[in-house]
């Protein structure tokens, strides 16, 4: 969810790192243009609601959800992740 197609890293007027997300609703296969990036093999972008709806439709109940903060090393290496979670995790149980 947080690494989406065509997202650009930008800097706000106050110097904070940010992500300019465009085409979030366009669910599709994509590859990062960053040769050092984690998406070299490609990824299927889906909206958050698509994931939650699929879990619900498959009979799962959401028990817990987290959006962890970056540890100090990652935040230093990738300042954007000091403000934006790098991933979403959830615990679900079949009803």
C-alpha positions in Angstrom: 0.0 0.0 0.0 2.8 2.4 0.9 5.0 1.7 -2.1 2.6 2.4 -5.0 3.1 2.9 -8.8 4.5 6.3 -9.8 4.9 7.5 -6.2 7.5 10.3 -6.0 9.6 11.2 -3.0 9.3 14.9 -2.4 10.4 17.3 0.3 7.8 19.6 1.9 8.4 23.3 2.3 9.5 22.7 6.0 12.0 20.1 4.9 10.1 17.0 5.9 10.2 14.0 3.5 6.9 13.0 1.9 5.5 10.8 -0.8 3.4 12.2 -3.6 1.0 9.3 -4.4 -0.7 9.3 -7.7 -2.9 6.7 -9.3 -3.4 4.9 -6.0 -6.8 3.6 -7.3 -5.2 2.1 -10.4 -4.7 -1.6 -9.4 -2.0 -3.1 -11.6 1.3 -4.8 -11.9 4.3 -2.5 -11.6 8.1 -2.4 -11.1 10.1 0.2 -9.4 12.4 2.3 -11.5 14.9 2.4 -8.7 17.7 -0.2 -9.6 18.4 -0.5 -5.8 14.8 -0.8 -4.9 13.0 -3.8 -3.4 10.5 -4.0 -6.2 12.9 -5.1 -9.0 10.9 -8.3 -9.5 7.6 -6.5 -9.6 4.6 -6.1 -7.5 0.8 -6.1 -7.8 -0.5 -2.9 -6.3 -3.9 -3.2 -4.7 -5.9 -0.7 -2.6 -6.2 -1.2 1.2 -10.0 -1.7 0.7 -9.3 -4.5 -1.8 -7.2 -6.4 0.7 -9.7 -5.9 3.5 -12.7 -6.9 1.4 -10.9 -10.0 0.1 -10.3 -11.1 3.7 -13.9 -10.4 4.7 -15.3 -12.3 1.7 -13.1 -15.3 2.5 -14.6 -15.5 6.0 -11.9 -13.9 8.0 -12.3 -11.6 11.0 -9.7 -8.8 11.7 -8.2 -9.3 15.2 -5.4 -6.8 15.1 -3.7 -4.4 12.7 -0.4 -2.5 13.0 1.6 0.0 10.9 5.0 -0.2 12.6 7.3 2.8 12.8 10.8 2.4 11.2 13.6 1.6 13.5 16.4 4.2 14.0 18.6 2.7 11.3 15.9 2.5 8.6 14.7 6.0 9.5 18.2 7.3 9.1 18.7 5.5 5.7 15.2 6.3 4.4 13.9 9.5 6.2 10.5 9.1 4.6 9.8 6.0 6.7 10.2 8.1 9.9 6.8 9.6 8.9 5.2 6.8 6.8 4.9 3.1 7.7 6.9 0.8 5.5 4.2 -1.9 5.7 0.8 -2.9 7.2 0.4 -6.1 9.1 -2.8 -7.8 10.3 -3.8 -10.8 12.3 -7.0 -12.4 11.1 -8.9 -15.4 12.2 -11.3 -17.6 10.2 -14.8 -17.1 11.5 
